[in-house]
């Protein structure tokens, strides 16, 4: 699959419209910057290889 380029500013604008969540102009650039950081972190998680035979633990033990 070809990697598509995501326009984060457009995404923020569309999601604000869908959620009926107005973003004041003074905060919009900060919201877009935060989504860029979220996207970078999500890419790290997405790229992490998980073995097919792994099972979820029933109890969390730190």
C-alpha positions as CSV (number, residue, x, y, z in Angstrom):
1,X,0.0,0.0,0.0
2,X,1.3,3.5,-0.9
3,X,1.9,5.7,2.1
4,X,-0.5,8.7,1.9
5,X,0.5,12.1,3.2
6,X,-1.8,13.4,5.9
7,X,-2.4,17.1,6.1
8,X,-2.7,17.5,9.9
9,X,-4.1,21.1,9.6
10,X,-6.9,19.9,7.4
11,X,-7.5,16.9,9.7
12,X,-7.8,19.2,12.8
13,X,-10.2,21.4,10.9
14,X,-12.4,18.5,9.7
15,X,-12.5,16.8,13.1
16,X,-13.3,20.1,14.8
17,X,-16.2,20.4,12.4
18,X,-17.4,16.8,12.9
19,X,-17.2,17.1,16.7
20,X,-18.7,20.6,16.7
21,X,-15.7,21.7,18.7
22,X,-14.7,25.2,17.7
23,X,-10.9,25.8,18.0
24,X,-10.1,29.5,18.4
25,X,-7.6,30.8,15.9
26,X,-5.1,31.6,18.6
27,X,-4.9,27.9,19.6
28,X,-5.2,26.2,16.2
29,X,-1.4,26.1,15.4
30,X,-0.8,24.6,18.9
31,X,-3.5,21.9,18.3
32,X,-1.9,21.1,14.9
33,X,1.6,20.9,16.5
34,X,0.2,18.5,19.2
35,X,-1.3,16.3,16.6
36,X,2.0,16.1,14.8
37,X,3.6,14.9,18.0
38,X,0.8,12.4,18.6
39,X,1.2,11.1,15.1
40,X,5.0,10.6,15.6
41,X,4.4,8.7,18.8
42,X,1.6,6.6,17.3
43,X,3.9,5.7,14.4
44,X,6.4,4.2,16.9
45,X,3.7,2.1,18.4
46,X,2.3,1.1,15.0
47,X,5.8,0.0,13.8
48,X,6.4,-2.2,16.8
49,X,6.3,-5.8,15.8
50,X,4.1,-8.1,17.9
51,X,4.5,-11.8,17.6
52,X,1.4,-13.7,16.3
53,X,1.4,-16.1,19.3
54,X,1.4,-13.4,22.0
55,X,-1.5,-13.5,24.5
56,X,-2.9,-10.7,26.7
57,X,-2.2,-11.2,30.4
58,X,-5.2,-11.5,32.6
59,X,-3.5,-9.7,35.5
60,X,-1.2,-6.7,35.3
61,X,2.0,-7.1,37.2
62,X,4.4,-4.2,37.0
